């Protein structure tokens, strides 16, 4: 199966691991199995993979830690397959770098379809041509945006307070703030924010936007319960007011 997508199933539950592997292999995928982080790393050292399917609750290093480490090292496809299927579980999984999050139990046909979707997106990214360089690029516009009493530096990916102190931002929080900073005064729906700030996310996780905005408001707003900088437009979405604060 030299040309088949290479997939590793990492799950400490042998019965599930073997049944998923058998189903995928029967449909033309190059499948290997690992019962935990150590075996997974050994398999990757032997031969690279296109995608890893990870359980979360495993002895030793858990799936979230593995996903975070893999994403820091490469653009390998990562799909979390876990019995923890709540919205916050999914949000955390996507934020550490997973391309998709699937709750157990899952119908194997759906699992195959979603793995193939991740593989297609990964292939599209790898095949995308590099942007053409302009021989005489225009000077960049200011990349430092005022947000109330704080400043967002889009180049440095930093948020600083009025006294110059750095305000910690997670990757998904920065992505949301950048989406707002580049579209001041525009009402952005949850769907639009999912596309702009988490293109690998699950379309059903629109409430994850609310969770992240609530965290951002605690860092930006003078009174988080009465937001002025990022306001809710009932029935429509959210809007960033650059003049607020």
Buried (B, 14 or more C-beta within 10 A) or exposed (E): EEEBBBBBBBBBBEEBBEEBBEBBBEBEBBBBBBBBBEBBBEBBEEEEBBBBBBBBEBEEBBBBBBBBBBBEEEEBBBBBBBEBEEBEBBBBBBBBBBBBBBBBEBEBEEBBEBBBBBBEBBEEEEEEEEEEEEEEEEEEEEEEBBBBEBBBEBEEEBBBBEEEEEBEBEBBBBBBBBBBBEBEEEEBBBEBBBBBBBEBBBEEBBEBBBBBBEBBBEBBBEEEEEBBBBBEEEEEBBBBBBEBB
